[in-house]
Amino acid sequence: MACSAAGLPQIRAALLPILTVIGLCLVGMLPSGVLALQRNRPKLSRRVFTGCTLGVVVSLWIFSGTYGFLSVFALQAIIAQNEYFAMARENGSYPTWKLGTLGSMGMYLAACSRNPVLRDALFPLTGTVTIVYLMVRRQIAPFMERSTPPLTINDVSTTFMGIYYLGYMPSFWVRLHRLGPLQPSLVLSQLLPASTSAWEWPIVRWLAASSSDFFTCGALIQWWTMFSIVAADVAAFFAGKRFGRTALSQVSPNKTVEGLAGGCVAAMVATTIGATLMGWPRPLLSGACYGLMCAVMALIGDLTVSLLKRSAGLKDTGKLLPGHGGLLDRIDSYLLVPAPAYFYVRWLLPLIAAGVP
């Protein structure tokens, strides 16, 4: 791992920008919230308010410990899967959302396990049970599935797409989050001077005495990863709006090559800063490559949801988030990033540290 208990100075350096971002988001929530409530205000005001709110909530969520992280993560997954399966039904498919959602929950729980066999077994087991259920669901559940048409390949493919896209791939966020647990008291000792009265605050005393994994190297990496995705998203929007000339894909006509370039540069800058602060080996190289990978995978996730919406004839996946649409509209860029991010940190970073080109 690139950070450990022996690397607490790097952890302090990596945490301070996170606290700064939380503070700036709290400050930005007030004016953007007031503007968002006024009539005839541009959609951008609502997007800024929602973005600032999510910045605070998501940052605190990442450092909420494994079970706090997993609980909110599972809730998000249920909402996002409901939006996905609703789109599939709009498109004329009849997937089994029940087993798809249960299978995804199982993969999230398995990702918390230290047993690699359990982690790797859940995906194929879920797939096997799901295909069997799809084939016999009209016979074994006639009251619930009476109006369901005969099984088609679209029903199977949309079910498996939901399990893969919203279950298996996002489960690597949980795996990444659990890497390198750190003792809360050691982390707090780096953030707070020994003479400060903050040590007497109830929440600080509780954290210092806790043995929970609120702080992990994986959580730090996850925050910087998500920050790079946000940076890529914002930079791509403004770069595309200002310089966009070349269409990127017919799936999403508003996206441009110039916007992608701007997003990649922003993500690479963000992760290079994060890699330097976290003490990664060769941070200019490892951070830039990591940021480029995150930006490209985030774009693929974004385009995947755009394809699903286009196929279903929908503008948004839902109306949960003002100015953003549904939850799936907001998290689409984060769904395909965690698996390559996890393997980059677990496999490629040690190779870079060892000097392997």
DOLO-237080 format. One record per residue: residue in three letters; x, y, z of N, C-alpha, C, CB in turn. Coordinates in steps of 0.02 Angstrom, whole numbers, plus 50000, padded with zeros to 5 digits. Glycine has a CB too. Example, Ala and Ser with C-alpha at 12.3 -4.5 7.8 and 13.67 -1.06 7.14 Angstrom:
2
ALA506604971650390506154977550390506604983550390505654977650452
SER506424988850354506844994750357506455000250394507044997050286
END
This chain:
357
MET500424994050000500005000050000500445006250000499535000050061
ALA500165011549967500535017749962500485021850025500285021849903
CYS500025020250070499995023750134499895018550189499435029050136
SER500135020050247500095015250303500165019150367500635009750297
ALA500155015650422500245019050486500925022450490500175014150544
ALA501415019750452502075022850452502095029050408502595017850427
GLY501565030150369501555035850324501055041150345501395033650254
LEU500995042250411500495046950436500605054150412500505046850511
PRO501215056650403501285063350375500945064050307502005065250370
GLN501005058850264500675059050199499915058950207500905053250155
ILE499675055150256498965054750268498695061650290498795049350321
ARG499065064950333498865071650355498835076350295499355074450407
ALA499335076150252499345080450193498765078950146500005079650156
ALA498575072550141498035070550097497355072350126498065063150083
LEU497305072550193496655073950225496495081450227496655071250296
LEU496995085750233496865092850239496475095750179497515096550248
PRO496655093950117496245096450061495525093950064496555094349995
ILE495425087850091494755085150096494335089450144494765077850121
LEU494635091350201494285095650248494155102550218494695096450312
THR494615104950177494515111350143493935111150094495155113450107
VAL493895105750056493355104950008492675104650044493455098649965
ILE492645100950099492025100650138491815107650161492105095950199
GLY492305111550186492155118350207491915122750151492765121450239
LEU492235122350093492025126450036491325124450011492535125649978
CYS491185118050013490515115749993489975118350041490485108049990
LEU490135118350106489655121050154489535128450142489915120050226
VAL490075132150126489995139250111489595140250047490685142650105
GLY489715136149997489365136949933488645134949934489715133049881
MET488445130949983487745128649985487255134349996487665123450040
LEU487435139350036486965144650053486775148949993487265149050107
PRO487255152249958487055156449902486735152449845487645160249876
SER487015146549831486725142649776486035140049794487185136749758
GLY485915138549859485255136449880484745141949874485285133949951
VAL484935148049893484475153749887484305154949814484795160149918
LEU484805154749770484685155849699484255150249669485345156249661
ALA484365144149693483995138449666483255138849683484285131949692
LEU483075142049739482375142649759482005148049721482325143949833
GLN482365152649690482045158049653481805155649586482525163949645
ARG481265158549563480975156549499481395159249441480255158949493
ASN481345155749386481665157849323482425158349329481395164549302
ARG482705154749378483425154449384483685148749339483645153449457
PRO484285149449310484535144149267484635137649305485195146249235
LYS484625132249268484705125549297485375124849332484635120249244
LEU485865128849311486535128349340486535129749415487015133249305
SER486085134249439486045135749511485855129649551485545141449523
ARG485355125949525485145119849559485695114549558484495117049528
ARG486055114149502486595109349496487165110949545486865109249424
VAL487315117449554487835119449600487635117749672487985127049594
PHE487005119249689486775117749757486785110249771486055120549767
THR486525106349723486525099149731487235096449735486145095749675
GLY487675099249693488375097049693488725098549759488755100249636
CYS488615104549787488925106349851488665101849907488785113649868
THR488005100549906487715096249957488005089249953486955095949950
LEU488045086649892488335079949883489065079849903488255077649811
GLY489425085349891490125085649910490225084549984490435092249889
VAL489795087750025489835086950098489615079950119489395092250133
VAL489035077850094488755071450114489205065650094488055070550084
VAL489445065750032489855060150008490535059950044489965060849931
SER490825065750058491465065850094491395062750163491735073050099
LEU490865064650199490755061850266490585054350261490185065550302
TRP490215052550209490025045550199490645041050188489545044850140
ILE491115043450149491715039550134492095037750198492175043350085
PHE492085042450246492445041350309491975039450366492845047550328
SER491465035550350490975033450401491095026350425490285034050373
GLY491645023150405491775016350425491455011350377491535015150495
THR491655005150381491425000150333490674999450333491744993450347
TYR490374998750392489664997250395489235003450379489474994550463
GLY489465009350399489125015450379489165016450304489405021450415
PHE489765015350277489855015950205489425010950167490595014950187
LEU489435004750191489064999450157488315000650159489234992650187
SER488055003150215487335004250223487085009350172487165006650294
VAL487425015050168487215020250120487335017850049487605026850132
PHE487885014250039488045011649972487485006949948488715007849973
ALA487245002549992486714997949974486065001649959486594992850031
LEU485915006949999485305010849986485335014149918485215016150041
GLN485915017049901485995020149835485895014949780486695023349829
ALA486175009049791486125003749740485405001649728486544997849761
ILE485015001249782484314999249775483935004449734483984998449844
ILE484055010849749483725016249712483945016249639483875023149744
ALA484595015649627484855015749559484615009749519485625015949559
GLN484595003849552484364997949516483614998449500484494991649557
ASN483235001549544482525002549530482445007049469482165005649591
GLU482865012249464482845016649405483045012849342483295022749414
TYR483555008749348483795004949290483265000049266484435001149307
PHE482984996049312482484991149291481844994449266482324986449349
ALA481685000449291481115004149264481245006149192480975010449307
MET481865008249177482045009749107481995003549063482745012749103
ALA482204997949090482174991649052481454989949035482514985949091
ARG481004990849083480304989449070480004994349020479894989649135
GLU480225000649023480015005548973480235003448902480295012448989
ASN480774999748899481044997448835480744990848813481794996848840
GLY480254988248851479914982148831480214975748858479894981648758
SER480694976248905480994970348935480684968949004481764971248941
TYR480744962749027480464960849091481004957249132479844956249082
PRO481494960949157482024957949198481764956249267482634962649204
THR482134952049302481954950549372482334955249418482124943149389
TRP482004960649436482334965749477482454963249548481914972149479
LYS482044958449570482114955949639482784952449648481534951049657
LEU482914947449605483544943749612484144948049592483534937449569
GLY484034952549545484574957049525484804961349584484354961549468
THR484314964049620484474968249678484764964149735483854971949702
LEU484474958349750484734954049803485434951649788484264948049814
GLY485554949949725486224947749706486744953249715486224945349634
SER486544959249698487004964949706487154966149780486704971249675
MET486634965649822486754966449894487244961149920486084965949933
GLY487164954949894487614949649914488334951049894487394943249885
MET488424953949836489104955549813489414961149854489104957449739
TYR489004965949876489264971249919489494968449986488734976749930
LEU489084963950015489264960950078489884956550071488674956750106
ALA489924952750016490504948450005491134952549997490394944149944
ALA491074958649969491654962949960491964965050026491464969149919
CYS491564964750080491824966350147492224960650176491244968150194
SER492144954650148492464948750176493204948550159492124942450150
ARG493594945550204494304944450192494414937950153494694944350258
ASN493874934350140493924927850105493884929050030493374923050129
PRO494424928149993494404929449921493944924849882495094929049892
VAL493864918649907493424913849873492704916449875493474906949906
LEU492484918849933491814921449940491714927449895491674923350013
ARG492204932049893492144937949851492064936149777492754942549861
ASP492454931249756492454929449685491874924949666493104926149666
ALA491574921449715491054916549699490374919649690491024911349753
LEU490244925449721489564928249721489314929949651489544934349764
PHE489744932649608489524934749542489284928749500490084938349506
PRO489684923549491489434917849452488844914249485489984912949441
LEU488834913949552488274910749586487634914649575488414909949661
THR487684921249581487094925549568486844924649497487254932849581
GLY487314924349450487114923349380486764916749369487714923749335
THR487004911449400486704904849390485994904649419487134899449423
VAL485924907149481485264907149512484774911449472485304909749585
THR485024917049447484584921649410484334918549345484954928149394
ILE484764915249307484544912349244484054906649255485144909849204
VAL484164902849309483684897449325483004900449344483954893049383
TYR483014905649385482384908849405482014911649344482504914349456
LEU482384914949300482064917849240481704912549199482584921449197
MET482004906649195481714901349153481084898349184482224895949141
VAL481034898449251480474895049284480024899849322480734889649331
ARG480124906349316479764911049359479014910849349480024918049348
ARG478774909649289478054909449277477734903249307477904909749202
GLN478144898149320477874891949350477904892249426478264885849324
ILE478464894749453478544894549526478254900649561479274893949544
ALA478114906049524477824912049555477254914549512478364917549564
PRO476724910449503476184912349457475804918549479475704906649449
PHE475744919649545475354925349568475724931849556475194924649642
MET476394931849564476784937849554476964938949480477414937549596
GLU477034933449443477284933949374476754932149322477894929549365
ARG476114932249342475584929949297475564934149234474914930249333
SER475664940649240475604945049181476264945649142475374951949202
THR476784942249165477434942649132477434938549067478004940249178
PRO477624941449011477644937748948478174932248950477794942548889
PRO478164927648902478684922448900479384925548897478574917948839
LEU479854921748924480544924148929480854925448861480974919048967
THR481214931048856481574932748795482314934048811481254938848759
ILE482714934448760483424935848770483524942848799483814935048705
ASN483064947448783483114954248811483014954248887482594958848778
ASP482554949848910482454949348983483084946949017481864944648998
VAL483404942048988484024939249017484584944449016484234932948980
SER484684947648958485244952248950485164958348994485324954348877
THR484554961048999484464966949041484554965249115483774970049030
THR484344959249136484454957149205485194956649220484104950449219
PHE485564953349176486284952449188486654959049183486574947449138
MET486424963549140486734970149135486654973849201486434974249077
GLY486074973449231485954976749295486394973849350485234976049315
ILE486474967149351486894963949402487624965949393486824956349398
TYR487864966149331488554967849317488684975249328488744965949245
TYR488264979449300488384986649298488244989949366487954989849246
LEU487754987349403487564990449466487704986049527486834992149464
GLY487974980049515488134975649570488874973949573487734969349564
TYR489104970149524489784967749526490304973249521489894962749470
MET490254977549471490764982749462490784987749520490634986449397
PRO490204990349543490244994949601490474991649665489564998049613
SER490424984949671490644981649732491394982749745490494974149729
PHE491764984649693492484985849703492604992349741492834986149635
TRP492104996849746492175002549791492255000049863491565007449785
VAL491864994849880491894992149948492584988949959491334987049960
ARG492824985249910493484982149916494024987449925493644977749855
LEU493984992749883494484998049887494445001549955494385003049831
HIS493845002749979493735006350041494055002850101492995007250053
ARG494104996350099494354992450157495104991750158494034985650157
LEU495454994250108496184993350106496534997650159496454995150036
GLY496994994750195497424998450241497085002150296497815003250203
PRO496744998650343496415002250400496925005750443496014997250442
LEU496725011650469497155015850511496815017250577497335022450475
GLN497205017350631496925018750697496695026050700497445017250752
PRO496055027350717495815034250719496215038850764495095034250742
SER496455036350822496835040650868497485042950835496985036850933
LEU497805038750795498425040650762498305045950709498765034550731
VAL497745045250673497575050150621497405056850653496995047650578
LEU497015056750707496825062950741497435066350771496315061450797
SER497925062550793498525065550821498915069450769498975060250851
GLN498815067750705499145071450651498765077650631499235066850591
LEU498115077650645497695083350625497625088550680497015080850605
LEU497665086350743497535090950799498165091550843496935088450841
PRO498375097650859498935098550905498765095650974499125106050912
ALA499265093151008499155089951073498865094751124499795087051099
SER499005101351117498785106251167498095109051153499285111751170
THR497795107351097497155110351079496585107651123496995109151005
SER496095112051136495515109951176495045105451137495135116051201
ALA495165104751072494725100551031494735093251055494925100850958
TRP495275091251089495305084351114494785083051168495995082951142
GLU494495088351196493975087451247493275087151218494015093151297
TRP493215088451154492555088051122492315080751123492575090751049
PRO491685079651138491425072751143491555068551080490685072851158
ILE491435071551022491515067750960492255065850948491245071650900
VAL492705070350966493425068950957493645063551006493845075350968
ARG493415063951068493585058851117493315052051096493325060751186
TRP492705052151070492405045851047492795042850988491675047051027
LEU492985047050940493375044650883494055042050905493465050250832
ALA494385045650950495045043650972495035036851008495345048951018
ALA494495035551044494435029251081494175023551038493995030151141
SER493935025150978493615020050936494145015750901493165023450884
SER493955009650888494385005150849494085003850780494494998450887
SER493565007450763493235006550698493675009150642492555010050697
ASP493545006650582493955008650525493665014750489494025002750476
PHE493595020250526493365026450494493885029050444493225031850548
PHE494505028150460495045030450417495415024350388495535035050455
THR495445023950323495835018750289496195021950231495375012850265
CYS496745018650210497085021050150496615020750090497715016750136
GLY496195015450089495725014750034495215020350032495365008250039
ALA494995022650091494515028250093494835034650065494265029350164
LEU495465035850083495825041550056495865041249980496525042050086
ILE496065035349955496125034449883495445035349850496415027549866
GLN494925032649882494255033249853494035040549849493755029249895
TRP494185044549900493985051549898494335055049840494135055049965
TRP494985054149834495355057349780495135054749712496105056349789
THR494945048449709494685045649646494035049049626494585038049651
MET493575049449675492935052649661493015060049646492455051749719
PHE493485063249680493635070349667493875071249595494145073049717
SER494285066549571494535067049503493965066149452495075061849490
ILE493475061949469492905060949424492485067349421492475055049448
VAL492385070549479492025076949481492395082149440491925079349554
ALA493065082549450493465087349412493415086049337494195086949434
ALA493435079749317493375078049247492695079949219493495070549236
ASP492165078749258491485080249237491395087849227490975077649288
VAL491615091749277491545099049272491965101849216491745102349339
ALA492595099649211493035102149159492795100249089493745099549169
ALA492535094149082492275092049017491675096248996492085084649019
PHE491255097949045490675102149030490875109049003490225102949092
PHE491325112349040491505119049020491975119148959491845122649078
ALA492425114248954492865113948896492455112348833493405108648906
GLY491975107848840491555106348783491115112148762491115100348799
LYS490875115848813490445121648798490835127148764490125124248862
ARG491475127948784491885133448757492245131548692492385135748808
PHE492515125448690492935123648633492655117948591493615121748658
GLY492095114948614491835109048581491655110148507491235106548617
ARG491955106048465491805106248393491685099248365492375109748355
THR492045094348392492035087648364491615083048407492755084848358
ALA491075080448378490625075948416491005069648436490005074248375
LEU490885067348496491235061448522490875055048506491325062048597
SER490215054948515489825048848504489105050548490489865044148566
GLN488785046548447488075047648433487635045848492487865043448373
VAL487905041948538487525040148598487345046348638487915035148641
SER487815051048643487715057248680487975063048637488075057048751
PRO487545065948595487765070948545488085077148576487185073048504
ASN487935078648639488215084748670488945083848692487795086648729
LYS489185077748695489875076548716490345077448656489955069548747
THR490915080548670491395081948616492085079348635491425089548603
VAL492495078648584493185076548594493555081648636493545075348527
GLU493425088148623493755093448660493555093248734493575100248630
GLY492915091748747492695091048816493025085248851491945090148818
LEU493095079648815493445073848843494175075548860493425067848794
ALA494505079248815495195081148827495255085548890495485084948767
GLY494795090348897494795094548956494675090549019494285100048950
GLY494215085749016494075081649074494665077249093493475077349061
CYS495005074549043495595070249057496145074349091495855067048993
VAL496265080449066496785084549095496615086249168496875091049054
ALA495985088049180495785089849249495855083849296495055092349250
ALA495655077949273495705071949315496435070249329495355066049282
MET496865070949278497575069549287497905074349336497935069849219
VAL497705080649333497975085549381497745083749452497745092749362
ALA497105082149459496835080649526497175074449556496075079449521
THR497245069149516497535063049544498295063749553497385057149498
THR498625067849514499335069049525499445072649591499635073249467
ILE499015077549606499045080849672498915075849727498535086749676
GLY498385071749718498235066749769498785061649778497595063249751
ALA499085059449722499625054549726500225057349762499825052249655
THR500375063749750500935066949784500805067449859501055073949755
LEU500195069549878500035070349948499995063649985499375074049956
MET499785058349949499725051749981500385047949981499195047649947
GLY500895050749949501545047449948501595041549901501705045050016
TRP501235041849844501285036549794501985036549763500735037349740
PRO502215030749740502865030649705502805034149637503105023249696
ARG503325037949620503325041649556502655045049544503495036849498
PRO502465049749587501785052549585501595055849519501705057449639
LEU502075058949485501905062049421501675056849370502505065949393
LEU502005051149370501825045849324501215041949348502415041049315
SER501255039449410500705035249435500065039249443500895032149502
GLY500115045549465499515049649473499205051449407499675055849511
ALA499615053349358499345055349292499015049449257499895058249249
CYS499335043649259499045037649227498395035649261499545031849228
TYR498385036149327497775034449364497205039249346497915034649440
GLY497365045649342496845050549324496575049549254497115057549331
LEU497015047949207496795046649138496335040549136497395045549092
MET496525035349172496105029349175495425030949205496455023849216
CYS495415034749260494775036549293494335040549246494905040449357
ALA494625045449211494225049649166493915045649110494655055249138
VAL494305041049080494045037049024493505032249048494625033248990
MET493625028849104493135024149129492495027649152493425020049187
ALA492565033749180491985037749199491575039549138492195044049237
LEU491915041349084491555042949022491175036948995492055045548968
ILE491495031048997491155024948973490525023549014491635018948975
GLY490585024449081489995023549123489445028449107490185024149196
ASP489635034749095489165039949077488815038249011489515046749071
LEU489205036248961488915034648896488455028548900489475033348845
THR488615023848945488195017948952487495019848975488505013049002
VAL487445024249025486785026449048486445030648994486855030549113
SER486815034648957486525038548902486225033848850487065043048869
LEU486565028348836486305023348789485655020248815486815017848776
LEU485645018648879485045015648909484455020548906485185013648982
LYS484585026948923484055031948921483815033048849484295038648951
ARG484275033248803484095034248732483665028448707484725035048689
SER483855022448727483475016548706482775016448735483845010248726
ALA482705018948797482055019148830481645025348814482145018648905
GLY481945030048777481595036248760481505040948818480935034648731
LEU481985041048865481935045248924482485050548924481985040948988
LYS482335056248954482835061548961483255060549024482505068448963
ASP482925058549079483255057249143483045050449169483085062849194
THR483445047549213483265041149242482755041849298483885037649268
GLY482655047949323482175049249376482165056549394482355045049438
LYS481865058249451481805065249472482035066249545481075067549465
LEU482455061749568482645061849638483065068049656483025055649656
LEU483535069949613484005075349627483855081549585484735073049615
PRO483685087149615483515093249577484105095449533483315098949624
GLY483955096449469484465098749423484905093249394484895103649456
HIS484835087149422485255081549399484835075849371485695079049455
GLY484195075449388483775069849367483755064449420484025066949301
GLY483825058249399483825052649446484505051449476483585046449411
LEU484525046849525485155045249557485645042149506485045040349615
LEU485385038149462485815034949411486125040049365485405029849371
ASP485775045649353486075051149313486685054049348485555056649301
ARG486685053949414487215057049452487805052349463486955059449520
ILE487665045849470488205041149488488455037149429487965036449542
ASP488205038449368488395034349311489145034349298488035036749249
SER489475040049311490195040449299490605036549350490405047649300
TYR490295034349404490665031149458490595023449457490415033749525
LEU490215020749410490045013749413490575009049385489405012549376
LEU490945011249334491445007049302492155008649324491395007649228
VAL492245013949364492915015949386493205011349440492895023049412
PRO492815008949489493125005749547493524999449534492605004149596
ALA493314995249486493684989049474494394990549448493314984749423
PRO494474994449394495154995949373495545000049425495144999849308
ALA495205004249464495545008049517495815003349570495065013149549
TYR495414998449590495634993649641496244989749617495064988749657
PHE496224987249555496784983249530497394987649516496584979449467
TYR497284993949500497844998549490498224999349557497595005449464
VAL497835000449610498145001549676498464995049702497625004049726
ARG498124989449693498364983149721498934980049680497794978149724
TRP498944981049615499424977649572499924982249540499054973849519
LEU499684987749510500134991949471500574996449514499744996149422
LEU500294999249567500695003549611501304999949641500265006349667
PRO501224993749666501824990249690502354989149635501624983649719
LEU502124988049573502594987249519502974993649505502244984849456
ILE502614999249507502935005749496503435007149553502415011449492
ALA503225005449614503675006549671504305002249666503315004949736
ALA504234996349635504804991749628505244993749569504564984649620
GLY505024998649530505425000949474505314997149410506145000549491
VAL504764993149407504614989549346504284994349297504154983449360
PRO504544995049235504264999849189503574997849166504725000649129
END
